[in-house]
Amino acid sequence: MKREIMITGDGSKTIHMPDLNEQYHSKHGALQEALHVFIETGLEYFVEVSLSQKRDFKKEPLHILEYGFGTGLNAMLTAQHKSNTFMEYTALEAFPIAAEEVEAIDYGKLLEDQELFAQLHNASWNKKTQISDSFFIEKIQTTFEKLDYDQKFDLIFFDAFGPRTQPELWTQPIFDAAFKSLKNGGVLTTYCAAGQVRRNMQSAGFTVERLPGPPGKREMLRASKEF
């Protein structure tokens, strides 16, 4: 299948698959989408709520699960985030991108940290790797359907290809497993706001909010596992 590098609306790059009319990030702005959906509405929201509840992240690290490591953009933005938070980041990916694609998207240049971008992509698969004093990553090469964790994660970044392209990744069984993997009080964020996706999340047990989306999208979803 043909794959090409696309310049998105904010000047950042993504990988485009013209045969599917699908890309790894929003064509309206890869960086803006990642910051809005996963960092601001996900990470920063969760950290703020947790700190208001007196959580000490040095004693209890923040555990994040990403559905779809892809280009590594979400992981890099998380690792760069200045929140004084110890993080353990688990990323699922069935089909890692090619080395030449990593070089072409060059988020290391965009985000002014070539070393970090290289570390994330060079980290071994299926093994926990220390990236910094406060950030560990474990990239797992597997499909979403094989997820089986029990109350391990605080925060989920759900960044699969859209339901038009891969509807099987947005079903209730997928969200059942995601719900099970979250701790009570945990949060899931995604760029997708489709009605059936929201209903599947609710059927899995989530409390779901529709929130303003990133550029080019009216809404996004944030789902919570209530105490």
C-alpha positions in Angstrom: 0.0 0.0 0.0 1.3 3.4 -1.0 2.4 5.7 1.9 3.6 9.2 1.6 4.7 12.1 3.9 2.0 14.9 4.2 2.5 18.4 5.4 -0.5 19.2 7.7 -2.3 22.4 8.3 0.1 23.6 11.1 3.2 22.7 9.2 4.0 19.5 11.0 4.2 16.2 9.1 2.3 13.0 9.1 2.1 9.8 7.1 -0.7 9.6 4.5 -2.1 6.5 2.9 -3.9 7.8 -0.3 -5.5 4.4 -1.1 -7.5 4.6 2.2 -7.7 8.4 2.3 -6.3 8.0 5.9 -3.4 9.5 7.8 -1.7 9.0 11.1 -2.7 12.5 12.3 -5.2 15.2 11.4 -4.5 16.8 8.0 -5.5 20.1 9.7 -2.5 19.9 12.1 -0.7 16.9 13.4 0.9 18.7 16.3 -2.1 20.8 17.2 -4.3 17.6 17.3 -1.9 15.7 19.5 -1.4 18.6 21.9 -5.2 19.3 22.2 -6.6 15.8 22.4 -3.9 13.9 24.4 -1.8 16.5 26.2 -4.2 19.3 27.2 -7.4 17.3 27.5 -5.8 14.1 28.7 -2.5 14.4 30.5 -2.8 18.0 31.9 -6.4 17.4 32.9 -5.6 14.2 34.7 -2.5 15.6 36.5 -4.4 18.7 37.6 -7.3 16.5 39.1 -4.8 14.2 40.7 -2.8 16.9 42.3 -6.0 18.5 43.7 -6.5 15.1 45.4 -2.9 15.3 46.9 -1.5 12.5 44.7 2.3 12.3 44.9 3.6 11.2 41.5 7.1 10.5 42.8 5.6 7.8 45.1 3.0 6.7 42.6 4.0 7.1 39.0 1.5 8.0 36.3 0.8 5.0 34.1 -0.2 5.8 30.5 -1.4 3.4 27.8 -1.4 4.5 24.2 -3.4 2.6 21.6 -1.3 3.2 18.5 2.4 4.3 19.0 2.5 5.2 15.3 4.9 8.1 14.6 5.8 8.5 18.3 4.4 12.0 18.5 2.2 11.5 21.5 4.9 9.7 23.4 7.4 12.5 22.6 5.1 15.3 23.7 4.3 13.3 26.9 8.0 12.8 27.6 8.7 16.5 27.1 5.9 17.6 29.3 7.1 19.7 32.3 4.8 18.3 34.9 7.3 17.0 37.5 5.5 13.7 37.1 7.1 10.3 37.0 5.6 8.4 34.1 5.5 4.8 32.8 4.3 4.8 29.2 3.0 1.6 27.5 2.4 1.9 23.7 0.7 -0.7 21.6 1.5 -1.0 17.9 0.9 -3.8 15.5 2.8 -2.4 12.6 5.8 -0.1 13.4 6.6 2.5 10.9 9.7 2.2 8.7 13.0 3.7 9.6 12.9 6.0 6.6 9.5 7.3 7.7 10.8 8.1 11.1 13.6 10.1 9.5 11.2 11.8 7.1 8.6 13.0 9.7 11.5 14.3 11.8 9.6 15.3 15.0 13.0 15.7 16.7 13.6 18.8 14.6 10.1 20.1 15.0 10.2 19.7 18.8 13.8 20.6 19.1 15.0 17.3 20.7 16.6 15.0 18.2 18.0 12.8 20.9 14.6 12.1 22.6 12.9 11.3 19.3 15.7 8.9 18.4 15.6 7.3 21.9 11.8 6.6 21.6 12.1 5.0 18.2 15.3 3.1 19.0 13.9 1.7 22.2 13.5 -2.1 22.0 10.1 -3.6 21.5 8.5 -5.6 24.3 10.9 -4.3 26.9 10.7 -1.4 29.3 13.3 1.3 28.5 14.4 4.2 30.6 14.4 7.4 28.6 15.0 9.9 31.4 15.0 10.1 35.2 11.2 10.4 35.1 10.1 8.7 31.9 10.0 5.0 31.0 8.5 3.5 27.9 7.5 0.0 26.9 6.5 -0.4 23.3 4.6 -3.6 22.7 4.2 -5.0 19.2 0.7 -6.4 19.3 -2.9 -5.9 18.2 -5.5 -4.1 20.3 -7.6 -7.2 20.6 -4.9 -8.9 22.7 -4.9 -6.2 25.4 -5.4 -7.8 28.8 -4.6 -5.6 31.8 -6.5 -5.2 35.1 -6.6 -1.8 36.7 -3.1 -0.9 35.7 -3.4 2.5 33.9 -4.4 6.0 34.9 -4.7 7.4 31.4 -5.4 6.1 28.0 -4.5 7.8 24.7 -6.8 6.1 22.1 -5.2 7.0 18.8 -6.3 4.2 16.4 -7.1 4.8 12.8 -10.6 6.1 12.4 -13.7 3.9 12.5 -14.3 4.5 8.8 -11.0 2.7 8.0 -10.8 0.2 10.9 -14.2 -0.1 12.5 -13.1 -3.3 14.4 -10.9 -1.1 16.6 -13.8 1.0 17.9 -16.2 -1.8 19.1 -17.6 -2.4 22.6 -15.2 -5.4 23.2 -12.2 -3.1 22.6 -13.6 -0.6 25.1 -14.5 -3.3 27.5 -10.8 -4.2 27.7 -9.8 -0.6 27.9 -12.2 0.0 30.8 -10.9 -3.1 32.6 -7.3 -1.9 32.1 -8.0 1.5 33.8 -7.8 2.2 37.5 -10.9 3.7 39.1 -10.8 7.4 38.3 -8.9 6.7 35.1 -9.4 8.7 31.9 -9.4 7.9 28.2 -9.2 10.5 25.5 -9.6 10.2 21.7 -10.0 12.5 18.7 -13.1 10.6 17.5 -16.6 11.8 18.5 -18.7 9.4 16.4 -22.1 8.6 18.0 -21.6 4.9 17.8 -18.2 5.1 19.4 -19.6 7.1 22.3 -22.4 4.6 22.8 -19.9 1.7 22.7 -17.8 3.5 25.4 -20.9 4.0 27.5 -21.9 0.3 27.1 -18.5 -0.6 28.4 -19.1 1.4 31.5 -17.5 4.7 30.8 -18.9 8.1 31.6 -18.4 10.1 28.4 -18.0 13.8 27.7 -18.2 15.5 24.4 -15.6 18.3 24.3 -14.4 20.9 21.7 -12.2 19.2 19.2 -8.9 20.2 17.6 -8.7 22.3 14.4 -10.9 20.7 11.8 -13.0 18.7 14.3 -16.0 20.1 16.1 -15.8 17.6 19.0 -13.7 14.9 20.7 -14.4 12.5 23.5 -13.1 12.1 27.1 -14.2 9.0 28.9 -13.9 8.4 32.6 -14.0 5.3 34.8 -15.8 6.6 37.9 -14.8 5.6 41.4 
